[in-house]
Amino acid sequence: MKLKKELPSLVIVLLPFIYLAYIWNQLPEKVPMHWNIKGEIDRYGEKIELLLIPILLPLLVYIIFLVIPKIDPKNKLNKMGNKLQNIKVLLTIFMAVLALFIIYSAKNQSFTNPNYIILGMGVLFIVLGNYFKTIKPNYFLGIRTPWTLESETVWKETHKLAGKMWFVGGSVIVFASLVLEKEPNLIAFLTVTGIITLIPIVYSYLKFSSEKKTV
């Protein structure tokens, strides 16, 4: 691991830890740990539990992205070059921002607006959609079905479709987050996420079946 290359990601990972350390003495012994769909607190916990948030979000994602290229049996991830690094940084940033948002909400005893998280997910879907067509066949990232892993052609075609769907779906989620109330927006988010997840899976099966018939 080249420290200079990884330094920006390491700084991003550390930000929630630094913020948590900064506000630690301001936190009560019991802090909000969970909110319901309306943004109301429905569980409190010891403030030490807040340490799990930066550990399980940015730190874990960062470690996973360090490990998977090394254990990829086809070594396809390493061939993605800067694209894999960009995806790693993107997801690390998203998880760090999410961790900061949760810690900030716990400190202020208020979950400002759940729509912000859903809006962020929409932006993430848009960006990932642009990267889908560049992901090489592998066992860790992308639409990994038995049919995409069996055929490189099916993998490519499925990820072209998924990229377009995730871009459009992410755009719909962003728009919905700006105009809908909390509960309708959550329903819209779950519906769109289900559609852009399930259709590429079904498509990969149909594409593989069609390919087998022509052989």
Secondary structure, 3 states (H helix, E strand, C coil): CCHHHHHHHHHHHHHHHHHHHHHHHHCCCEEEEEECCCCCEEEEEEHHHHHHHHHHHHHHHHHHHHHHHHHCCCCCHHHHCHHHHHHHHHHHHHHHHHHHHHHHHHHCCCCCCCHHHHHHHHHHHHHHHHHHHHCCCCCCCCCCCHHHHHCHHHHHHHHHHHHHHHHHHHHHHHHHHHHCCHHHHHHHHHHHHHHHHHHHHHHHHHHHHHHHHHC
